[in-house]
Structure formats: structure tokens, C-alpha cells
Amino acid sequence: MAAKERQLDLVTIGRSCIDLYGEQVGGRLEDMGSFAKYIGGSPTNTAVGAARLGLRSALLTRVGADHFGRFITEQLAREGVSTRGVLEDPERLTALVFLGIRDADTFPLVFYRENCADMALQASDVDEGLLRDAGAVLINGTHLSRDNVFEASLRACQIARGNGARVVFDIDYRPVLWGLTRKDMGENRFVAHDGVTARLQQVLPLCDLVVGTEEEVHILGGSTDTLAALRAIRERTPALLVLKRGPHGCVAFAGAIPDRLDDGLVGEGFRVDVFNVLGAGDAFMAGFLRGWLRDEPLEACCRYANACGAIVVSRHGCSPAMPTWEELQAFLASDARPFRLRDDAALEQLHWATTRVGRWDDLMVLAMDHRSQFEALCAQVGADPARIPAFKALALRAVDRVAHGQPGFGLLLDGRYGMRALEAAADYPYWIGRPIEMPGSRPLDFESSADVATELATWPGNHVVKCLAFYHPDDPDDLRARQERQLLRLQDAARKTGHELLVEIIASNSGAVDDDTAARAIQRLYDLGMRPDWWKLEPSDSAAAWRNIERTIVANDAHCRGVVLLGLSAPQEVLVASFQVAAAQPLVKGFAVGRTIFAEAAARWLGGEIDDETAVDDLAARFGVLVEAWRQARSAKIGHPAVADCA
């Protein structure tokens, strides 16, 4: 099959597990108090890294029929990795790995891999059609430690070779997984063993590319003399050999092994502070393959590989640390980078923005995160505030009735009265926003613990943090400064806990508003370093105001998710009229409207005048009118197809 006809660039085969990374740095694994959960395993990390760099990758492995197995499959899909070859094993659990960062040289690992799913992979699991679709297959040395997985890897290589695809061998030596060390010595990278050497060398005649560290080359070549080991490998394969040398970069050998390592093709490394070496080799492989599978010069392949490795050693985790192609290009374009690369705010922002999952070309949200307004409604009709959570649970039913599971819909719900609805929403595909501000606070205060980050750490990762600020660019200096400190503090907390941030700005309560007001407020926050994922702004019938807003956002953050309109209790016809103007701006994605939709139904339901079903009917009908109005406005302005059946 011609390369241009193949659907995939790369299929990686082997380990797929859950990495549980200690969040405390500088101590023993025994002293870790909390762990971050990522997908892991060398082939899995490489598949993710390759996808982020623009390659079409797939993974062939087994996962358990359990929560972690489902997480791996879902996360791979979010990363753009094909899951055609991810098989569910009903008998075995997904493997786990506990990892810690002790210091720049010590990274304790404990593998929980007894009878795990990925080590049960067998030759009959190899999908010949999947491999025919791929330009290359990657196998890993660790997975050759079991006969069944060895046979599966060998069969995959043979199919690939038979179809004109290339075979890549990542030596990936973990002595503990060959039973050569105590189980608490997972970080040990080298134990000489003739049996392991013999097993690994069996695949060499099938290889086109072999990549490893010096220790890995030693085990593959059967010698602790690096040149001698390379020559022993060369005797068994004509493959391109790439020796990883950590901070010193790499050396590639396309032909005979010279008398000195530096006589090979040297790829210079990048000088950065080492925070975490785990995953750097997988990033190196992904970067190298980004060039090699597209037949770029070997020098470029080495440069990509070394840069990817340098980026990943500066971060926590393996797969989540992998750079995107845009991020890699930015890294390579400038030498003006800090030694502590994780302090490069621009690069970290680019990493965050280009690795977020999901896309919303349109976003229509029922906002029912109000708290003080519901309390006032209860006082007005004489209802017990304890009833509020039950009404808010109806919001999910109303959105689902309009959305029918389609993308582009969402809810804003609070944790005080809307927690039951938030919990139920976990089983639906809708965008979820959740407020953090103290209702009505000015200067801004948070409805949480004294440390907002500890509050966000308890939120599910898919909850978008929404913060309303009554903020005007002409506010008194001291008030404005207090508000800005809170917003910056919140952004820092949201990034550290992995949550997207929506900043809602209401200026009209605090001063005069003209066509420049919102844009000036946004620019002021950008100048301070704010980069929220979303903006939520007041409706306006001024095309000039929207042009100013869009120009400001695009100039400061090309990766901003977009803008949604708030309602401010405006009558339905007023909001619909504002849609006609806002929809002309591509950056305006939709609306997040509440009281216009729920006010009447809430008063009647809390007052005992209507039942649940009647309330849901009313909410869905009013929400559906705005959905239809937005879609019609969008279709008229920028050519999106309108959908008439909304409710």
C-alpha cells in the first residue's frame, strides 16, 4: 500500500497502564500524600506524543474491563489516538504504576503488573487490517519478556514488513519487569543478563530503526562497552541505530559503527533543568518519528527528538507532558528560554492551550448557577430553600430534552444548591461550568476555603471554573487591584488543578459603558497575564463593540476558546436581537443564559403551582427558543446550517 493511501502513520504495541504520579516532590514514595492519574506505559506515551505532533497514531494493547481501562480508552480518543487495537480483557485488571520524583537523579517506581491486561496480549489479538493501514509499527523491549507478547510483537513486525511498512524497536529495558530485581527497584535501568540479550536480539533482523539509551544498548548488544554493544547490534541488523545520551543529545548511526561515538551523526541536546526524566525517552521517540516517518533529514529528526525530550524532562508526568507540534515549533524558534523551562510562562500557556480536549464551535448553555437569586425567590413565594436543589436537578432534564445528546450544549450549576444535578451530569456529554465567586461580591471573593486551589482540587476535571467579576476598567485603583489579584490567584489555581477557566465580566453595574469598555477591561487583564479559556460577556447590539472585543482577544490569545453571552435577565426578544449582532463574530460561540429562561418556572414550581414535568416543559421550551434563535442568527451570519428541531 502506498504511504499516501495508509490511514495511519504509526501503530505502537505493548504496555498501557495507569501512572499514579506522586504530587509531592523531593521526598520518598513512602511520604507521598496524593497522586495524579495519567495514562502511561511507553508505547501509550509514544502514541500520544506522536498524535500531538501531527502523526496519525494507534495503539495495540489490552486494558482491563474496569474504570481504569475505560479511562485509557477515553483519554486516547481525546488525544486523537486510534483505539481500534485497544482490546478489553474481561479477566484481568489494568496495570498500575506508582511513581515519584525524589530528586534530579532518583525516581522511585513500583509496578503493579501481576497478571495484568496488557501483558496478556497474544498473537491472535494482532489485527492484520490495522497494521496494513499503518506506515510503521513500534514494538518495545519490555513487552518481549513474556512469550505470548513476544509472539504478538513478532507477528506484528512480520505483517508490517510484508506490507512494506517500517519496524521501529524501542529497547525500553526495565529489569524489574524481567524479574531481575526486587519489586521495589522499578527505577533500576540496567542488569546484565544473557537471556534477555538473546531474546531482544531475535527481533533485530526485522527492524528499520532501533532506539535506546546507553544502558539499553548495553543489554541489547550484550556488552557494557557502548561501541562494542553497537557493533554487536550492527552485526544483526542494518537498521538505523539511535543512541540517546540525555542532556548530551543523541547520536545516529546509519552504517558501520565508527571508532568514536561522536563520529556518528550528533544531535545536540538542549540545556534545561531536569525536573523529571520519566517519559523523556518516549517523547524523544515521538519527536524522532515525527521527522523520520515523513522522510525529513536525519538532523531534523534528531533535533525534534532532543527538543521533545528536553520539554518533557521539565514537567510532571509522562503523557500529559508531551508537546504539541505548535509548541515544539515555538521551542525551536527561540533560544531565549529559561534554564528552568517550566518557568517559561509563554511555553506553558501554549502547552495548556494546545492540549485542551474538546471543541465547541457553538455553545448553548442553560445557566442555573444562581444562588442569592434563588434564595430571594424562596423568600418571595414562601418556599423552603431546601427545595432549591430539586428544582436545579430539572435543568439537566431540560437541556437533555433540547440537546438529545448532541454536542454544543451545556449547563452552569453551583455546588451549593446544584450538586445533585452536577453529579447526574457526569453521565452526559454536555459542557459543565461551575461558579467559584461569592455571589454579589465586589471586590471579588470566593465561595470556598481560604485557599481557592484546595477547593478546585475537589472538583472533577471536566468542570469549567466560572468566575463572575463586577469589573470596570475605570474602577478606583485600589478596588481594581484587589479584583485583579483575585483573578490572577484563581487562574493560577485553575492551571495547577487542571481546570479550564471562564471569566465573566459585568461592567454595566459599575460605570458608563461604551463600545470600548469591554475591550479595555479584557486588554487590562491580558496585560496582567490573564489567559482565561473562555470569556462570558454582556449582550450588546453594537457591532463596533463586538469588533473591538474580538480584535482584542485575537491579538492577545489566538487559542482562546471563545465568548459566550450572558443574559442579565433581559427579555427574550432583547436577547434574540443581540444574537443578530454577536453571531457575526466567529469568536462568539453562543450564550449562557439563566433567569430569562428559568425565572417564571422557578417561582411557580417553588410556590407549588406546577409539578416537575410542567417545569421541565417550560424550561426546555424557553431554552429551545434561544437555541433556535442563536442557530438562525449564526447560520445567517457565517453560514452554519440551522437546525429547526430544537425541542
N, C-alpha and C positions, 0 to 999 in steps of 0.2 A: 504494500500500500504506500502510495506516495505520501511524503510528510505532510503536504498541504491538505490531504484528504483525511488525515487522522483527527479524531475528535479530542485526543488527549496528548499532551506533551510528555507526561510522566506518570507512572504508577509506582508508588512506593509500597513495600511489602514488609510486614512484621509487627513490631511492638506498638501497642496502642493502649494507653493506661491513663489513670488519673494521677497527676502530680499534685501533691499536697505540700505546698511550699511554706515553711515557717516564716511568719511575718516579722518576727523579731530578728535583728541582725547583730552578730557579734557574740553569740552565746552558743552553748551546746544544744543539740537537738533535744536533749532532756529538759531544757529550760524554755522551749518554745511554748507559748501560751495560745497561739491561734495560727491557723493555716489558710492560705489562699488556694483555691481549687482551679486547676487548669487542665486542659488535655495535654498529654505527654507521650513519651516514647519516641525514640529517634526518628523512625520513618514517618510518624504522625507529625512531629515538629517540622520535618523537611517538607512534607506535603503542604503544610500551612505556609511555611516560608516561601515555597515556590509559587503558591497561589497568590500571595501578597505581592510577589514580584512580577506577576502577569503571566505565569505559566499555567496551563490547564492541567491540574494535577488530580490524581485519585489515590485512594488508599485501599490496599487489600489486607484485611485483618479480620479477627474475630473480637467481638465485645460481648460482655455478659448481657443476659436479658434482665437488666436491672437499671436502676436510676442512673448510675454512672455510665453504663453503656449507651443509654439514650442521650445523656449529655454529650458524649463523644460524637455520636452521630449528628446531633443537632448543631453542635459547635462547628463541626467540619462543614456542614451545609452553610452555616452562616459565613464561614471563611471562604466559600467558593470552591471547596474541595469536593470532588465527586465521591459519593458514598455507595456507588454501585457495588463495590467489592467489600463493603463492611457488613460482615455476617453476624447474626445474633446467635450466640451459643446458649441454649436453654439449660445446660447442665453446669456451667462454670460462671464464676463471677469475674467482673472486670478487674484487671490488675491495678494495684495501688503502689505509689512510691511516695515516701516521706523524705523531704529534702530540707536542708538548712544552709544558711550562709554564716559560717563561723568567722572566717577572715579571707583575705585575698587568695589564700592557698588551700583552705580547708572547707569542704562542702560535704557534710555527712549525708549519706543516703541510706535508706532502708527500703528494700524491695519486698513487696508483698505479692509474690508471684507463684505461690504453690497451686498447681493445677488451675491456673488462670486461663481465661478465654483465649487470649491471643497466642498463647503457646500451644493451643490445640489445633492451630491451623494445619491443614493437611493438603496433600496434592489434589484431592478431588474438589477442594474449595477454589482452586485456581480457575477463574473464568477466562476461557480462551478468547472469547469475544472482547472482553475488557482489554486484554493485552494486545489483541490485534489493532485496537483503536489507539494504542499508545506509541509514541516515538521512542520511549525509553522505559526501562524498568530498573528500579533500585532495590537491592537486597542489602541486608545488614548482618554483620558477623555474629552478633549476639543471638540472633534468631536461628543460627545454624547449630546451636548447642543441643537441639533435640532432633531426633531422626525424622519425625513427621514434618517439622517445619523446614528442616534441611531439604527434604524431598519436595515440599511445596515450592521452596525458593528455587531449587534446581529446575523444576518443571516450568516455572515462570520464565526463567532465563532461556530455557530451550525454546519455548514458544516465541519469546521476543526475538531471539536470533533467527528463528525460522521465518519470521515476518519482517525481517530487515530492520528491527528496532535495536537500539543500543542498550547495553547492560552496564549498570553502574554498581560498584561494590563499595559500600561504606564499611570499613573494617569494624568499627564500633565495638571495641573489646571491653567487656565488663566481667572480670574474673569471677565475681561472686555468682553471676548467672551461669557459669560453667561449673559451679561447685568447688571452686579452687580456694576460697577464703571463707572465713566465718561470715555469717549472715549480717553482722553489724559492720562489715567492712565494704559496704557498697561503693564507697568513693575510691577504693583501690583500683588503679588503672592498669597495673601490669603484674602478672605472674607468669613466668615462663612455663610452657607445657607442650611437649612434643605432640601429644594427641590433639590439642587444639590447633596447633600449627598445621598438622596434616589435614584436619577437617576443613579448615579455612582455605587451604591451597587447592582443594578439589574444585572450587568454583572459578579459579583464576583463568583457565583456558576459555571461559565463556565471556570474559569481561572486556569492556572497551575503556572503562575508567575505574581506577582504584584510588580511594582517598583515605588517608589516615594520619594520625599523629605519629610522632617518633615511636612511642610505646606500642602503638597499634601496628606499625610497620615491623617492629621487632618481633611481635608474636606471629605475624603473617610470614615474615621471612625466616623465622627460626634462629635469629641472632640478635644480640644486644648491640652489635656493631651496625649502625644505621646503613652505611654504604653496603656492607655485606648482605644485610637483610634486603635492601633494594635490589641488589644483583640477583639474589635467590628468587625474588618475586619476578624479576625480568626474565629469568630463565623459563618461567611457566606461563607468561602472558606478554603479548605485545601491547597491552593496554597503556593508555596514558596514566602515569603514576603521579599523584599529587601528595606531597608531604606537607602537612600542616605544622607550623612552628610557632603557634601562639602569637605573642606580640611581635615576633620577627617576621610574620607574614607566612609565606609558603614558597615551595619550590616545586616546579613541574618538570617531569622527565618524559619526553615523547619517544625517546630512543634509548640508546645504550646509557648505562649509568656512568657518569664521569668520576674522576678521582676525588673531586671535592663537591660537596652539596651545592655550594654557591656557583658551580659551573652549570647547573641546570637553569631553567628559566625562573628567575626570582621575582616573586610578587611581594613588594614591600608592605609591611604592616602599618598600622595606624597607631599613634601614641595616644592611648586613653587610659584612664584609671580603671583597673579591674575591680568590678563590684561582684560579679557572679559569672564564673566560666561555664556553668551548666547551660547547655543549649547553644553555646557559641559554635560548636562543631556542626550542628545541624543547620544553623544559619549560614555558615561557611559553605556547606554543600548546596543549599538553596541558591545562594548567590552565584556560585560557580556554575551550576546548571542553568541559571538564567542566561548566561552567556554561551555556554558550551552547546546547549541544545538548540541554540539559534545560530550556531556556527560563527560566533564572534571570535576575534583574535584571542589567543590564549592569554595575552597580557590583560585584556579586558576582563576575561573570566576570573583571573586571579584578583584583580582589583575589586570586582564586585564581591567576591568571596571574602576577602580580608576586611572590606568595609562592613559587610553584614556581620561578621564575627565581632568586629570592634563595637558596633552598635549594641549587640546583644549582651556582651560582657558588662555593659554599663547599666543593665536593668535587672529587675526582679522577674523571675520566671523564664520559661523557655519559649513555648509557642506564642504567648501574648507579646513577647519582646521582639518578635521578628519584624523587620522593617518592611514597608511597602516600597514599590518602585519609585514613587514620587519622593518618599522620604530618603531613599538611597541616593537618588539624583541630587537632592539638596545637600546631603552629607558630602558627596564627592565634589560638589561645585565650589566648596569653600574650605580653606584651611584655617579660617578664623573660628575655631571651636575650642571650648574649654577642655582642659585635661579631664576634669570630672564631667564626662559627656552628659550625664543625667541632669546636669545643671544648665544645659542648653535649652532655654525655655522655648525658642522657636522650633527646634527639632522635636521636642517633646509634644508641643502643640500639634505639629504636623503628624506625628505618630498617632496621637489621640484621634485627630480628625479623619485620618485616612484608614483607621482600623475600626471605626464605629460600624456596627451592623445595622442593616435595615435601611430602607429608603422611603421617603414619603414625598411623592410629587404633589399629592393633595393630602390634607389632614383636616378632618372634620370631627370636632371634639365636643362632647356634652360635658360642660364644666359644672360639677356639683361638689366642689371642694369648699364651699362657703360654710362658715361656722357661726359667726356672730349673726349673720342674716337669718339662719335657721333658728337660732335661739330667739331672735326678735319675732319671727313668725309664730313660734310656740307661745310666746307671751301674748301676742296679738289674738290668737284664737283660743287660748286657754288650754294648750296641749302640753303634755309631759315631754320634756326634751329627750327622755329615754326612748321616745318613738322615732327620733330622727334617723338612727341607723337603719331601721326597717324601710323607711322611705328611700334613703340613699341606695339601698340594695336594688331598688326598682330601676335605677339609672342604667345598670348593666343590661337588664332585660330590654329596656327601651332602645339602647344603642344596638344591641344584637338584632332586634326586630327590624331596624332600618338597614343595618350593615349586612346581615346574612353571612357573616364570616369574611366579608371582603376586606382587602387592605384599605388603608386610608382613613380609618375611624379610630376614635379614642375616647377616653374618659379622664377627667380630672376629679380625683377623690381624695379626701383627707383621711388621716389616721385617727382623728378624734371621734368622728361620727361615721366615717365611711369605711372602717376597717373590714367589716364583713363583706362589703362589696369589693374591696381591693383583694381580699383573699379569694373570692369567687372568680375575679377577673383573671387570675393566674392561669385558668384553663382556656382562655380565649385569646385570639390572635391580635387583640387591639392594643394600640399605643396607650400607655398609662402614665399620667402625670400626678404628682402629689405635692401639696404645698408644705413649705417649711417655715414661712413667716408667721409671726404673731399677728392675728387679724387686726387691721387698722393701725398697726404700729408705725410711727414716724417720729423719731428716727427708727429705722428698721431694727426689729428684734426677732429672734427665732423662737418658734414654739417647739422647744426641745430641751435637752440637757444644756448645761453651761457650755459644753463643748459640742458644737454642731456636728463635728465629724463622728463622734461616738453615736449620735442619733442616726446619721446616714448609714453607718456600718450595720445597723439592724434592718435596713430596707433591702428588699430584693433588687438585684442588679438591673432589672428592666424598668424600675420605677424612675421616671424622669423627675428630677428635683425642680419644683416650680417655686419661684420667689417673687412676690409682688412688692415693688418698691414705689412709694409715692415720692417720686423723684423728679425734680425740675432742674434744668441746667443753671437757672438763676437763683437757686436756693441760697440762703446765707451760707457763708463759707464753713462755719463750724457744723451746721446741720448736714450740709452736703458731704463733708469729710467723714462724719460718723457713718452716714449711709454707705459711702464708698468702702470704708474699712470693712463693714459687714458683708458687702457683696464680694469683695476680694477674699475674705475669710471663707465665705461659702463656696466660692469657686475652687479654692484650694482643697477644701474638704471633699467636694464632689469629685474632683480628679483623683484624690487619693483613695476614695472608696469605689471608683469606677462607675459613677453615675453621670448621666447627661444632665445638663442644667438649662432650664428655661427661665429667663429673666423677663418679668412683666413690668413694664414702665407705665405708670399713670402720672402724667404731668398736669392734667387739666384741673386737678383739685388744689394745685399749689401755686398757680400763677397763670398769666396770659399764655395762650398757645397760638403759634402761627405756623407757617409752612416749614420753618427751620427748627422748631423746638425739639421734636422727637429726634431728628438727625443730630442736633447738637448734644442732646443727652447721650445718645449712643456713641458719638465720637468721643465725648469726655470719658466714658467708661472704657472704650477701646484704648485710649491714650494711657489709662492706668494699668492696662494689662488684662482687662476682662475679655474673655472669648467665650461667651455662652454658646451652647449648641443651638439654642432657639431664642427668639425674641417674641414676646407677646405684647402687642401694641394697641392703642386706642383706635377705633374706627375713624376714618376721615373721608370726606368727599372731595378732598383736594388732591388732584393728580400731581401737583407740584410737590406736596408734602411727601407723597409716596416715592416720587423720583429721588428726592433728597435722601430719604431713608435707604432706598436700595443702593444708591451711589455710595453712601457711607459704609454700609455693610460690606459690599463687594470690595471696596478699596482696602478694608481692614481685615477681612476674614473671608477669603474665597470659598472656604469649606463650611460656612455657616449653614445649618440645616434649613433655616428659613424663618419666616414670620407667620404667626397666627394672630387673628384679630380677636380682641375681647369684646364683650357686649355692653357693659356698663348699664344694664337694664334698659337699653334702648328698645323702642317698639320694633316689632318685626319688620315693618316696612322701611324703617330708617336703616336697619342693618342690611336689608336687601339692597337698598340704594347704595350703601357704602361698598358692598361687594362689587358693584359695577365698576367702581374706580380701582379698588385694590387688586382685583383679579387680573388687571393688565400688567401687573408686576410679577414676573416669574418667581421672585424670591418670596412672595406672599403665598403661602401654601394652603391657607384655609382659615378656619375660625375655631375658637374655644369659647363658646357662649353658654351661659348658665341661666341667670334669672329671667331673661326673655323667654326661655323655654319652660323652666320649672316653677316659677313663682305662683301662678294660679293653681296648678295641680297640687303643689305642696300645701298651700293654705287650705284647700278643700280637703285633702287627704288627712292632714293633721287635725283638721276640725271635725273629722268623722263624716264628711258629706259624701265621699266616694271611696270605693274599695281599691285594692291593689290593681286589678285588671283595668279598671277605668283610668287610674292614674298612669299606668304604663301606656295605654292607648293615647292619652293626651300628650305625654312626653314624646312618644315616638312620632305622633303627628306633627308636633311643633318642630321637633328636631329634623324630621324629614323635609319640611318646607324649607328650612335653611340649607339643608344638604342639596336639595334640588336647585335652589336659588344660586348657591355657590357654583355648582356644576354648570348651570346655564351661563353664568357670568364668565366662568373660566373658558368654556367652550367658545363663547362669542369673542373673547379677547385674544386667546393664544391657541385656539384650535384643538382643545381637548374635547373628546367625544362626550356629550352629555348623556346621563343615564336617567331615564324618566321614572323608572320604578324604584322609588326610594323607600317606601313604607309597605 
